[in-house]
Amino acid sequence: MRQALIEMTLNNYGSSDRDFYELFKYYEDNNILSENENLLAQLRHYVEQRFDYMDRSMILLYSEFLKDLGMFFDDRSLIEKLDHYF
């Protein structure tokens, strides 16, 4: 079942930014995210693609989540987008 969830996520984006965020929080809380680097890459790609369309609160949630995962400070593109946006 775990692998099926991962495959569904890799093949399909969430129905909303909030749903996708909650799904990835679930993965992190259950140590699924750390086991699959493809999920981490998809999360980063999703944020990159959706950044200009997310509302401010979602941008902050995703930014904090990426920071907690240790992915924020290595991402110059995201930092520049945040600097320009805020």
PyMOL Python script that loads the backbone (N, CA, C, O; Angstrom):
from pymol import cmd

cmd.read_pdbstr("""\
ATOM      1  N   MET A   1       0.817  -1.192   0.000  1.00  0.00           N
ATOM      2  CA  MET A   1       0.000   0.000   0.000  1.00  0.00           C
ATOM      3  C   MET A   1       0.864   1.260   0.000  1.00  0.00           C
ATOM      4  O   MET A   1       0.554   2.239  -0.679  1.00  0.00           O
ATOM      5  N   ARG A   2       1.936   1.221   0.760  1.00  0.00           N
ATOM      6  CA  ARG A   2       2.838   2.367   0.828  1.00  0.00           C
ATOM      7  C   ARG A   2       3.384   2.716  -0.542  1.00  0.00           C
ATOM      8  O   ARG A   2       3.405   3.883  -0.933  1.00  0.00           O
ATOM      9  N   GLN A   3       3.822   1.712  -1.263  1.00  0.00           N
ATOM     10  CA  GLN A   3       4.372   1.933  -2.603  1.00  0.00           C
ATOM     11  C   GLN A   3       3.297   2.440  -3.554  1.00  0.00           C
ATOM     12  O   GLN A   3       3.584   3.264  -4.423  1.00  0.00           O
ATOM     13  N   ALA A   4       2.084   1.968  -3.407  1.00  0.00           N
ATOM     14  CA  ALA A   4       0.983   2.432  -4.254  1.00  0.00           C
ATOM     15  C   ALA A   4       0.720   3.925  -4.022  1.00  0.00           C
ATOM     16  O   ALA A   4       0.471   4.659  -4.978  1.00  0.00           O
ATOM     17  N   LEU A   5       0.772   4.380  -2.767  1.00  0.00           N
ATOM     18  CA  LEU A   5       0.603   5.804  -2.471  1.00  0.00           C
ATOM     19  C   LEU A   5       1.699   6.636  -3.126  1.00  0.00           C
ATOM     20  O   LEU A   5       1.439   7.694  -3.699  1.00  0.00           O
ATOM     21  N   ILE A   6       2.911   6.145  -3.031  1.00  0.00           N
ATOM     22  CA  ILE A   6       4.038   6.861  -3.634  1.00  0.00           C
ATOM     23  C   ILE A   6       3.859   6.952  -5.136  1.00  0.00           C
ATOM     24  O   ILE A   6       4.052   8.019  -5.717  1.00  0.00           O
ATOM     25  N   GLU A   7       3.496   5.857  -5.770  1.00  0.00           N
ATOM     26  CA  GLU A   7       3.290   5.851  -7.217  1.00  0.00           C
ATOM     27  C   GLU A   7       2.167   6.796  -7.625  1.00  0.00           C
ATOM     28  O   GLU A   7       2.289   7.511  -8.620  1.00  0.00           O
ATOM     29  N   MET A   8       1.085   6.806  -6.871  1.00  0.00           N
ATOM     30  CA  MET A   8      -0.019   7.716  -7.177  1.00  0.00           C
ATOM     31  C   MET A   8       0.448   9.162  -7.081  1.00  0.00           C
ATOM     32  O   MET A   8       0.070   9.993  -7.907  1.00  0.00           O
ATOM     33  N   THR A   9       1.246   9.459  -6.103  1.00  0.00           N
ATOM     34  CA  THR A   9       1.739  10.824  -5.919  1.00  0.00           C
ATOM     35  C   THR A   9       2.680  11.213  -7.044  1.00  0.00           C
ATOM     36  O   THR A   9       2.601  12.327  -7.563  1.00  0.00           O
ATOM     37  N   LEU A  10       3.560  10.318  -7.423  1.00  0.00           N
ATOM     38  CA  LEU A  10       4.511  10.616  -8.484  1.00  0.00           C
ATOM     39  C   LEU A  10       3.825  10.802  -9.826  1.00  0.00           C
ATOM     40  O   LEU A  10       4.326  11.531 -10.683  1.00  0.00           O
ATOM     41  N   ASN A  11       2.694  10.157 -10.018  1.00  0.00           N
ATOM     42  CA  ASN A  11       1.993  10.222 -11.294  1.00  0.00           C
ATOM     43  C   ASN A  11       0.879  11.255 -11.341  1.00  0.00           C
ATOM     44  O   ASN A  11       0.290  11.480 -12.398  1.00  0.00           O
ATOM     45  N   ASN A  12       0.583  11.887 -10.211  1.00  0.00           N
ATOM     46  CA  ASN A  12      -0.557  12.790 -10.171  1.00  0.00           C
ATOM     47  C   ASN A  12      -0.340  13.860  -9.115  1.00  0.00           C
ATOM     48  O   ASN A  12       0.035  13.555  -7.983  1.00  0.00           O
ATOM     49  N   TYR A  13      -0.574  15.105  -9.478  1.00  0.00           N
ATOM     50  CA  TYR A  13      -0.526  16.185  -8.497  1.00  0.00           C
ATOM     51  C   TYR A  13      -1.832  16.233  -7.730  1.00  0.00           C
ATOM     52  O   TYR A  13      -2.861  15.757  -8.209  1.00  0.00           O
ATOM     53  N   GLY A  14      -1.788  16.806  -6.548  1.00  0.00           N
ATOM     54  CA  GLY A  14      -2.973  16.934  -5.716  1.00  0.00           C
ATOM     55  C   GLY A  14      -4.021  17.820  -6.349  1.00  0.00           C
ATOM     56  O   GLY A  14      -3.745  18.559  -7.295  1.00  0.00           O
ATOM     57  N   SER A  15      -5.200  17.738  -5.828  1.00  0.00           N
ATOM     58  CA  SER A  15      -6.292  18.531  -6.396  1.00  0.00           C
ATOM     59  C   SER A  15      -6.188  19.996  -5.991  1.00  0.00           C
ATOM     60  O   SER A  15      -6.806  20.855  -6.620  1.00  0.00           O
ATOM     61  N   SER A  16      -5.429  20.286  -4.968  1.00  0.00           N
ATOM     62  CA  SER A  16      -5.202  21.673  -4.569  1.00  0.00           C
ATOM     63  C   SER A  16      -3.848  21.767  -3.878  1.00  0.00           C
ATOM     64  O   SER A  16      -3.261  20.763  -3.472  1.00  0.00           O
ATOM     65  N   ASP A  17      -3.375  22.994  -3.757  1.00  0.00           N
ATOM     66  CA  ASP A  17      -2.093  23.199  -3.074  1.00  0.00           C
ATOM     67  C   ASP A  17      -2.166  22.713  -1.639  1.00  0.00           C
ATOM     68  O   ASP A  17      -1.208  22.124  -1.139  1.00  0.00           O
ATOM     69  N   ARG A  18      -3.273  22.946  -0.974  1.00  0.00           N
ATOM     70  CA  ARG A  18      -3.460  22.517   0.417  1.00  0.00           C
ATOM     71  C   ARG A  18      -3.456  20.984   0.517  1.00  0.00           C
ATOM     72  O   ARG A  18      -2.809  20.422   1.401  1.00  0.00           O
ATOM     73  N   ASP A  19      -4.171  20.317  -0.380  1.00  0.00           N
ATOM     74  CA  ASP A  19      -4.212  18.848  -0.367  1.00  0.00           C
ATOM     75  C   ASP A  19      -2.821  18.258  -0.574  1.00  0.00           C
ATOM     76  O   ASP A  19      -2.421  17.319   0.114  1.00  0.00           O
ATOM     77  N   PHE A  20      -2.099  18.821  -1.529  1.00  0.00           N
ATOM     78  CA  PHE A  20      -0.760  18.316  -1.819  1.00  0.00           C
ATOM     79  C   PHE A  20       0.158  18.530  -0.616  1.00  0.00           C
ATOM     80  O   PHE A  20       0.963  17.659  -0.284  1.00  0.00           O
ATOM     81  N   TYR A  21       0.039  19.670   0.026  1.00  0.00           N
ATOM     82  CA  TYR A  21       0.817  19.957   1.228  1.00  0.00           C
ATOM     83  C   TYR A  21       0.494  18.947   2.334  1.00  0.00           C
ATOM     84  O   TYR A  21       1.400  18.390   2.955  1.00  0.00           O
ATOM     85  N   GLU A  22      -0.782  18.718   2.571  1.00  0.00           N
ATOM     86  CA  GLU A  22      -1.196  17.771   3.610  1.00  0.00           C
ATOM     87  C   GLU A  22      -0.701  16.360   3.314  1.00  0.00           C
ATOM     88  O   GLU A  22      -0.300  15.634   4.224  1.00  0.00           O
ATOM     89  N   LEU A  23      -0.729  15.975   2.050  1.00  0.00           N
ATOM     90  CA  LEU A  23      -0.227  14.660   1.660  1.00  0.00           C
ATOM     91  C   LEU A  23       1.259  14.535   1.968  1.00  0.00           C
ATOM     92  O   LEU A  23       1.700  13.517   2.503  1.00  0.00           O
ATOM     93  N   PHE A  24       2.024  15.555   1.637  1.00  0.00           N
ATOM     94  CA  PHE A  24       3.456  15.500   1.901  1.00  0.00           C
ATOM     95  C   PHE A  24       3.772  15.599   3.390  1.00  0.00           C
ATOM     96  O   PHE A  24       4.756  15.019   3.850  1.00  0.00           O
ATOM     97  N   LYS A  25       2.965  16.315   4.139  1.00  0.00           N
ATOM     98  CA  LYS A  25       3.138  16.324   5.597  1.00  0.00           C
ATOM     99  C   LYS A  25       2.884  14.920   6.161  1.00  0.00           C
ATOM    100  O   LYS A  25       3.609  14.460   7.043  1.00  0.00           O
ATOM    101  N   TYR A  26       1.867  14.257   5.654  1.00  0.00           N
ATOM    102  CA  TYR A  26       1.586  12.878   6.071  1.00  0.00           C
ATOM    103  C   TYR A  26       2.792  11.986   5.767  1.00  0.00           C
ATOM    104  O   TYR A  26       3.215  11.193   6.608  1.00  0.00           O
ATOM    105  N   TYR A  27       3.337  12.123   4.564  1.00  0.00           N
ATOM    106  CA  TYR A  27       4.515  11.333   4.194  1.00  0.00           C
ATOM    107  C   TYR A  27       5.680  11.602   5.136  1.00  0.00           C
ATOM    108  O   TYR A  27       6.376  10.675   5.550  1.00  0.00           O
ATOM    109  N   GLU A  28       5.890  12.845   5.467  1.00  0.00           N
ATOM    110  CA  GLU A  28       6.995  13.182   6.366  1.00  0.00           C
ATOM    111  C   GLU A  28       6.736  12.620   7.764  1.00  0.00           C
ATOM    112  O   GLU A  28       7.642  12.057   8.379  1.00  0.00           O
ATOM    113  N   ASP A  29       5.534  12.764   8.261  1.00  0.00           N
ATOM    114  CA  ASP A  29       5.191  12.271   9.596  1.00  0.00           C
ATOM    115  C   ASP A  29       5.326  10.757   9.710  1.00  0.00           C
ATOM    116  O   ASP A  29       5.554  10.231  10.800  1.00  0.00           O
ATOM    117  N   ASN A  30       5.186  10.056   8.588  1.00  0.00           N
ATOM    118  CA  ASN A  30       5.255   8.595   8.582  1.00  0.00           C
ATOM    119  C   ASN A  30       6.544   8.067   7.957  1.00  0.00           C
ATOM    120  O   ASN A  30       6.617   6.901   7.568  1.00  0.00           O
ATOM    121  N   ASN A  31       7.556   8.923   7.861  1.00  0.00           N
ATOM    122  CA  ASN A  31       8.890   8.549   7.351  1.00  0.00           C
ATOM    123  C   ASN A  31       8.872   7.992   5.933  1.00  0.00           C
ATOM    124  O   ASN A  31       9.780   7.257   5.543  1.00  0.00           O
ATOM    125  N   ILE A  32       7.868   8.329   5.177  1.00  0.00           N
ATOM    126  CA  ILE A  32       7.800   7.883   3.784  1.00  0.00           C
ATOM    127  C   ILE A  32       8.624   8.809   2.900  1.00  0.00           C
ATOM    128  O   ILE A  32       9.275   8.362   1.955  1.00  0.00           O
ATOM    129  N   LEU A  33       8.591  10.075   3.206  1.00  0.00           N
ATOM    130  CA  LEU A  33       9.275  11.072   2.386  1.00  0.00           C
ATOM    131  C   LEU A  33      10.781  10.855   2.377  1.00  0.00           C
ATOM    132  O   LEU A  33      11.423  10.978   1.334  1.00  0.00           O
ATOM    133  N   SER A  34      11.338  10.537   3.522  1.00  0.00           N
ATOM    134  CA  SER A  34      12.790  10.342   3.602  1.00  0.00           C
ATOM    135  C   SER A  34      13.253   9.073   2.900  1.00  0.00           C
ATOM    136  O   SER A  34      14.438   8.927   2.601  1.00  0.00           O
ATOM    137  N   GLU A  35      12.339   8.168   2.638  1.00  0.00           N
ATOM    138  CA  GLU A  35      12.682   6.907   1.981  1.00  0.00           C
ATOM    139  C   GLU A  35      12.665   7.002   0.461  1.00  0.00           C
ATOM    140  O   GLU A  35      13.124   6.085  -0.219  1.00  0.00           O
ATOM    141  N   ASN A  36      12.143   8.097  -0.079  1.00  0.00           N
ATOM    142  CA  ASN A  36      11.992   8.177  -1.530  1.00  0.00           C
ATOM    143  C   ASN A  36      12.397   9.567  -2.021  1.00  0.00           C
ATOM    144  O   ASN A  36      11.652  10.535  -1.870  1.00  0.00           O
ATOM    145  N   GLU A  37      13.583   9.646  -2.608  1.00  0.00           N
ATOM    146  CA  GLU A  37      14.079  10.938  -3.078  1.00  0.00           C
ATOM    147  C   GLU A  37      13.275  11.475  -4.256  1.00  0.00           C
ATOM    148  O   GLU A  37      13.285  12.679  -4.515  1.00  0.00           O
ATOM    149  N   ASN A  38      12.575  10.587  -4.976  1.00  0.00           N
ATOM    150  CA  ASN A  38      11.727  11.059  -6.073  1.00  0.00           C
ATOM    151  C   ASN A  38      10.573  11.910  -5.541  1.00  0.00           C
ATOM    152  O   ASN A  38      10.155  12.869  -6.190  1.00  0.00           O
ATOM    153  N   LEU A  39      10.067  11.562  -4.371  1.00  0.00           N
ATOM    154  CA  LEU A  39       9.014  12.375  -3.762  1.00  0.00           C
ATOM    155  C   LEU A  39       9.543  13.753  -3.384  1.00  0.00           C
ATOM    156  O   LEU A  39       8.860  14.758  -3.579  1.00  0.00           O
ATOM    157  N   LEU A  40      10.740  13.801  -2.850  1.00  0.00           N
ATOM    158  CA  LEU A  40      11.353  15.086  -2.508  1.00  0.00           C
ATOM    159  C   LEU A  40      11.538  15.943  -3.759  1.00  0.00           C
ATOM    160  O   LEU A  40      11.277  17.146  -3.741  1.00  0.00           O
ATOM    161  N   ALA A  41      11.986  15.319  -4.833  1.00  0.00           N
ATOM    162  CA  ALA A  41      12.166  16.051  -6.089  1.00  0.00           C
ATOM    163  C   ALA A  41      10.824  16.547  -6.614  1.00  0.00           C
ATOM    164  O   ALA A  41      10.730  17.664  -7.123  1.00  0.00           O
ATOM    165  N   GLN A  42       9.795  15.732  -6.494  1.00  0.00           N
ATOM    166  CA  GLN A  42       8.481  16.145  -6.968  1.00  0.00           C
ATOM    167  C   GLN A  42       7.935  17.294  -6.138  1.00  0.00           C
ATOM    168  O   GLN A  42       7.321  18.214  -6.678  1.00  0.00           O
ATOM    169  N   LEU A  43       8.153  17.249  -4.838  1.00  0.00           N
ATOM    170  CA  LEU A  43       7.721  18.337  -3.973  1.00  0.00           C
ATOM    171  C   LEU A  43       8.382  19.640  -4.407  1.00  0.00           C
ATOM    172  O   LEU A  43       7.708  20.660  -4.554  1.00  0.00           O
ATOM    173  N   ARG A  44       9.667  19.612  -4.607  1.00  0.00           N
ATOM    174  CA  ARG A  44      10.394  20.821  -5.024  1.00  0.00           C
ATOM    175  C   ARG A  44       9.900  21.316  -6.380  1.00  0.00           C
ATOM    176  O   ARG A  44       9.714  22.517  -6.575  1.00  0.00           O
ATOM    177  N   HIS A  45       9.692  20.402  -7.304  1.00  0.00           N
ATOM    178  CA  HIS A  45       9.201  20.752  -8.640  1.00  0.00           C
ATOM    179  C   HIS A  45       7.798  21.359  -8.559  1.00  0.00           C
ATOM    180  O   HIS A  45       7.494  22.329  -9.253  1.00  0.00           O
ATOM    181  N   TYR A  46       6.963  20.793  -7.721  1.00  0.00           N
ATOM    182  CA  TYR A  46       5.604  21.299  -7.547  1.00  0.00           C
ATOM    183  C   TYR A  46       5.624  22.742  -7.042  1.00  0.00           C
ATOM    184  O   TYR A  46       4.910  23.599  -7.562  1.00  0.00           O
ATOM    185  N   VAL A  47       6.441  22.999  -6.033  1.00  0.00           N
ATOM    186  CA  VAL A  47       6.527  24.351  -5.480  1.00  0.00           C
ATOM    187  C   VAL A  47       7.024  25.318  -6.553  1.00  0.00           C
ATOM    188  O   VAL A  47       6.510  26.430  -6.677  1.00  0.00           O
ATOM    189  N   GLU A  48       8.008  24.901  -7.315  1.00  0.00           N
ATOM    190  CA  GLU A  48       8.547  25.747  -8.392  1.00  0.00           C
ATOM    191  C   GLU A  48       7.462  26.090  -9.407  1.00  0.00           C
ATOM    192  O   GLU A  48       7.329  27.247  -9.807  1.00  0.00           O
ATOM    193  N   GLN A  49       6.695  25.104  -9.820  1.00  0.00           N
ATOM    194  CA  GLN A  49       5.662  25.335 -10.829  1.00  0.00           C
ATOM    195  C   GLN A  49       4.487  26.142 -10.302  1.00  0.00           C
ATOM    196  O   GLN A  49       3.925  26.960 -11.031  1.00  0.00           O
ATOM    197  N   ARG A  50       4.110  25.930  -9.068  1.00  0.00           N
ATOM    198  CA  ARG A  50       2.910  26.557  -8.514  1.00  0.00           C
ATOM    199  C   ARG A  50       3.166  27.868  -7.777  1.00  0.00           C
ATOM    200  O   ARG A  50       2.215  28.548  -7.392  1.00  0.00           O
ATOM    201  N   PHE A  51       4.417  28.230  -7.577  1.00  0.00           N
ATOM    202  CA  PHE A  51       4.760  29.382  -6.743  1.00  0.00           C
ATOM    203  C   PHE A  51       3.978  30.638  -7.122  1.00  0.00           C
ATOM    204  O   PHE A  51       3.408  31.297  -6.253  1.00  0.00           O
ATOM    205  N   ASP A  52       3.947  30.967  -8.391  1.00  0.00           N
ATOM    206  CA  ASP A  52       3.295  32.205  -8.835  1.00  0.00           C
ATOM    207  C   ASP A  52       1.777  32.172  -8.688  1.00  0.00           C
ATOM    208  O   ASP A  52       1.126  33.211  -8.798  1.00  0.00           O
ATOM    209  N   TYR A  53       1.211  31.002  -8.442  1.00  0.00           N
ATOM    210  CA  TYR A  53      -0.242  30.856  -8.353  1.00  0.00           C
ATOM    211  C   TYR A  53      -0.750  30.610  -6.937  1.00  0.00           C
ATOM    212  O   TYR A  53      -1.953  30.676  -6.688  1.00  0.00           O
ATOM    213  N   MET A  54       0.152  30.328  -6.018  1.00  0.00           N
ATOM    214  CA  MET A  54      -0.240  30.061  -4.637  1.00  0.00           C
ATOM    215  C   MET A  54      -0.526  31.366  -3.909  1.00  0.00           C
ATOM    216  O   MET A  54       0.065  32.404  -4.206  1.00  0.00           O
ATOM    217  N   ASP A  55      -1.445  31.292  -2.950  1.00  0.00           N
ATOM    218  CA  ASP A  55      -1.635  32.470  -2.115  1.00  0.00           C
ATOM    219  C   ASP A  55      -0.495  32.531  -1.090  1.00  0.00           C
ATOM    220  O   ASP A  55       0.224  31.554  -0.878  1.00  0.00           O
ATOM    221  N   ARG A  56      -0.356  33.666  -0.483  1.00  0.00           N
ATOM    222  CA  ARG A  56       0.765  33.942   0.421  1.00  0.00           C
ATOM    223  C   ARG A  56       0.882  32.911   1.545  1.00  0.00           C
ATOM    224  O   ARG A  56       1.983  32.472   1.879  1.00  0.00           O
ATOM    225  N   SER A  57      -0.253  32.530   2.125  1.00  0.00           N
ATOM    226  CA  SER A  57      -0.208  31.587   3.243  1.00  0.00           C
ATOM    227  C   SER A  57       0.335  30.218   2.807  1.00  0.00           C
ATOM    228  O   SER A  57       1.062  29.569   3.559  1.00  0.00           O
ATOM    229  N   MET A  58      -0.017  29.788   1.599  1.00  0.00           N
ATOM    230  CA  MET A  58       0.495  28.500   1.114  1.00  0.00           C
ATOM    231  C   MET A  58       1.985  28.588   0.800  1.00  0.00           C
ATOM    232  O   MET A  58       2.731  27.646   1.066  1.00  0.00           O
ATOM    233  N   ILE A  59       2.417  29.701   0.242  1.00  0.00           N
ATOM    234  CA  ILE A  59       3.842  29.877  -0.029  1.00  0.00           C
ATOM    235  C   ILE A  59       4.633  29.769   1.265  1.00  0.00           C
ATOM    236  O   ILE A  59       5.678  29.121   1.310  1.00  0.00           O
ATOM    237  N   LEU A  60       4.132  30.403   2.314  1.00  0.00           N
ATOM    238  CA  LEU A  60       4.819  30.349   3.605  1.00  0.00           C
ATOM    239  C   LEU A  60       4.814  28.940   4.185  1.00  0.00           C
ATOM    240  O   LEU A  60       5.815  28.506   4.755  1.00  0.00           O
ATOM    241  N   LEU A  61       3.699  28.215   4.047  1.00  0.00           N
ATOM    242  CA  LEU A  61       3.647  26.825   4.545  1.00  0.00           C
ATOM    243  C   LEU A  61       4.648  25.940   3.812  1.00  0.00           C
ATOM    244  O   LEU A  61       5.397  25.190   4.439  1.00  0.00           O
ATOM    245  N   TYR A  62       4.660  26.027   2.492  1.00  0.00           N
ATOM    246  CA  TYR A  62       5.608  25.231   1.718  1.00  0.00           C
ATOM    247  C   TYR A  62       7.046  25.627   2.018  1.00  0.00           C
ATOM    248  O   TYR A  62       7.916  24.762   2.118  1.00  0.00           O
ATOM    249  N   SER A  63       7.307  26.918   2.163  1.00  0.00           N
ATOM    250  CA  SER A  63       8.668  27.374   2.468  1.00  0.00           C
ATOM    251  C   SER A  63       9.136  26.833   3.811  1.00  0.00           C
ATOM    252  O   SER A  63      10.266  26.363   3.938  1.00  0.00           O
ATOM    253  N   GLU A  64       8.271  26.901   4.803  1.00  0.00           N
ATOM    254  CA  GLU A  64       8.627  26.369   6.117  1.00  0.00           C
ATOM    255  C   GLU A  64       8.843  24.862   6.057  1.00  0.00           C
ATOM    256  O   GLU A  64       9.768  24.340   6.680  1.00  0.00           O
ATOM    257  N   PHE A  65       8.001  24.168   5.316  1.00  0.00           N
ATOM    258  CA  PHE A  65       8.137  22.721   5.173  1.00  0.00           C
ATOM    259  C   PHE A  65       9.463  22.366   4.493  1.00  0.00           C
ATOM    260  O   PHE A  65      10.173  21.466   4.941  1.00  0.00           O
ATOM    261  N   LEU A  66       9.789  23.072   3.418  1.00  0.00           N
ATOM    262  CA  LEU A  66      11.059  22.828   2.739  1.00  0.00           C
ATOM    263  C   LEU A  66      12.231  23.135   3.666  1.00  0.00           C
ATOM    264  O   LEU A  66      13.239  22.428   3.654  1.00  0.00           O
ATOM    265  N   LYS A  67      12.099  24.185   4.466  1.00  0.00           N
ATOM    266  CA  LYS A  67      13.147  24.519   5.439  1.00  0.00           C
ATOM    267  C   LYS A  67      13.319  23.381   6.444  1.00  0.00           C
ATOM    268  O   LYS A  67      14.443  22.981   6.748  1.00  0.00           O
ATOM    269  N   ASP A  68      12.209  22.863   6.955  1.00  0.00           N
ATOM    270  CA  ASP A  68      12.260  21.768   7.925  1.00  0.00           C
ATOM    271  C   ASP A  68      12.878  20.511   7.327  1.00  0.00           C
ATOM    272  O   ASP A  68      13.481  19.712   8.044  1.00  0.00           O
ATOM    273  N   LEU A  69      12.731  20.335   6.026  1.00  0.00           N
ATOM    274  CA  LEU A  69      13.314  19.182   5.345  1.00  0.00           C
ATOM    275  C   LEU A  69      14.781  19.415   4.977  1.00  0.00           C
ATOM    276  O   LEU A  69      15.459  18.509   4.492  1.00  0.00           O
ATOM    277  N   GLY A  70      15.260  20.633   5.211  1.00  0.00           N
ATOM    278  CA  GLY A  70      16.639  20.946   4.865  1.00  0.00           C
ATOM    279  C   GLY A  70      16.839  21.250   3.397  1.00  0.00           C
ATOM    280  O   GLY A  70      17.967  21.227   2.905  1.00  0.00           O
ATOM    281  N   MET A  71      15.760  21.535   2.694  1.00  0.00           N
ATOM    282  CA  MET A  71      15.840  21.765   1.249  1.00  0.00           C
ATOM    283  C   MET A  71      15.775  23.246   0.882  1.00  0.00           C
ATOM    284  O   MET A  71      15.966  23.600  -0.282  1.00  0.00           O
ATOM    285  N   PHE A  72      15.514  24.092   1.830  1.00  0.00           N
ATOM    286  CA  PHE A  72      15.256  25.493   1.528  1.00  0.00           C
ATOM    287  C   PHE A  72      16.521  26.275   1.202  1.00  0.00           C
ATOM    288  O   PHE A  72      16.568  26.978   0.192  1.00  0.00           O
ATOM    289  N   PHE A  73      17.532  26.166   2.031  1.00  0.00           N
ATOM    290  CA  PHE A  73      18.704  27.020   1.900  1.00  0.00           C
ATOM    291  C   PHE A  73      19.603  26.638   0.733  1.00  0.00           C
ATOM    292  O   PHE A  73      20.459  27.427   0.334  1.00  0.00           O
ATOM    293  N   ASP A  74      19.426  25.447   0.180  1.00  0.00           N
ATOM    294  CA  ASP A  74      20.192  25.039  -0.990  1.00  0.00           C
ATOM    295  C   ASP A  74      19.522  25.470  -2.281  1.00  0.00           C
ATOM    296  O   ASP A  74      20.045  25.220  -3.367  1.00  0.00           O
ATOM    297  N   ASP A  75      18.380  26.109  -2.173  1.00  0.00           N
ATOM    298  CA  ASP A  75      17.573  26.426  -3.349  1.00  0.00           C
ATOM    299  C   ASP A  75      17.594  27.923  -3.636  1.00  0.00           C
ATOM    300  O   ASP A  75      16.741  28.675  -3.163  1.00  0.00           O
ATOM    301  N   ARG A  76      18.558  28.327  -4.399  1.00  0.00           N
ATOM    302  CA  ARG A  76      18.728  29.743  -4.709  1.00  0.00           C
ATOM    303  C   ARG A  76      17.518  30.304  -5.460  1.00  0.00           C
ATOM    304  O   ARG A  76      17.094  31.430  -5.204  1.00  0.00           O
ATOM    305  N   SER A  77      16.977  29.534  -6.366  1.00  0.00           N
ATOM    306  CA  SER A  77      15.822  29.979  -7.152  1.00  0.00           C
ATOM    307  C   SER A  77      14.638  30.314  -6.252  1.00  0.00           C
ATOM    308  O   SER A  77      13.999  31.352  -6.427  1.00  0.00           O
ATOM    309  N   LEU A  78      14.347  29.455  -5.306  1.00  0.00           N
ATOM    310  CA  LEU A  78      13.231  29.692  -4.398  1.00  0.00           C
ATOM    311  C   LEU A  78      13.493  30.909  -3.511  1.00  0.00           C
ATOM    312  O   LEU A  78      12.589  31.711  -3.278  1.00  0.00           O
ATOM    313  N   ILE A  79      14.701  31.049  -3.024  1.00  0.00           N
ATOM    314  CA  ILE A  79      15.052  32.201  -2.196  1.00  0.00           C
ATOM    315  C   ILE A  79      14.890  33.497  -2.989  1.00  0.00           C
ATOM    316  O   ILE A  79      14.386  34.488  -2.462  1.00  0.00           O
ATOM    317  N   GLU A  80      15.312  33.492  -4.239  1.00  0.00           N
ATOM    318  CA  GLU A  80      15.146  34.690  -5.074  1.00  0.00           C
ATOM    319  C   GLU A  80      13.679  34.996  -5.322  1.00  0.00           C
ATOM    320  O   GLU A  80      13.280  36.160  -5.302  1.00  0.00           O
ATOM    321  N   LYS A  81      12.869  33.969  -5.555  1.00  0.00           N
ATOM    322  CA  LYS A  81      11.434  34.176  -5.746  1.00  0.00           C
ATOM    323  C   LYS A  81      10.791  34.775  -4.485  1.00  0.00           C
ATOM    324  O   LYS A  81       9.985  35.701  -4.565  1.00  0.00           O
ATOM    325  N   LEU A  82      11.161  34.232  -3.336  1.00  0.00           N
ATOM    326  CA  LEU A  82      10.627  34.757  -2.087  1.00  0.00           C
ATOM    327  C   LEU A  82      11.039  36.202  -1.861  1.00  0.00           C
ATOM    328  O   LEU A  82      10.236  37.026  -1.426  1.00  0.00           O
ATOM    329  N   ASP A  83      12.293  36.501  -2.158  1.00  0.00           N
ATOM    330  CA  ASP A  83      12.792  37.857  -1.989  1.00  0.00           C
ATOM    331  C   ASP A  83      12.025  38.820  -2.898  1.00  0.00           C
ATOM    332  O   ASP A  83      11.673  39.924  -2.481  1.00  0.00           O
ATOM    333  N   HIS A  84      11.773  38.410  -4.111  1.00  0.00           N
ATOM    334  CA  HIS A  84      11.056  39.255  -5.060  1.00  0.00           C
ATOM    335  C   HIS A  84       9.582  39.377  -4.650  1.00  0.00           C
ATOM    336  O   HIS A  84       9.000  40.459  -4.736  1.00  0.00           O
ATOM    337  N   TYR A  85       8.995  38.290  -4.215  1.00  0.00           N
ATOM    338  CA  TYR A  85       7.558  38.257  -3.874  1.00  0.00           C
ATOM    339  C   TYR A  85       7.245  39.064  -2.627  1.00  0.00           C
ATOM    340  O   TYR A  85       6.262  39.803  -2.588  1.00  0.00           O
ATOM    341  N   PHE A  86       8.086  38.920  -1.604  1.00  0.00           N
ATOM    342  CA  PHE A  86       7.820  39.596  -0.343  1.00  0.00           C
ATOM    343  C   PHE A  86       8.609  40.879  -0.268  1.00  0.00           C
ATOM    344  O   PHE A  86       8.522  41.601   0.726  1.00  0.00           O
TER     345      PHE A  86
END
""", "prot")
cmd.dss("prot")
cmd.show_as("cartoon", "prot")
cmd.util.cbc("prot")
cmd.orient("prot")
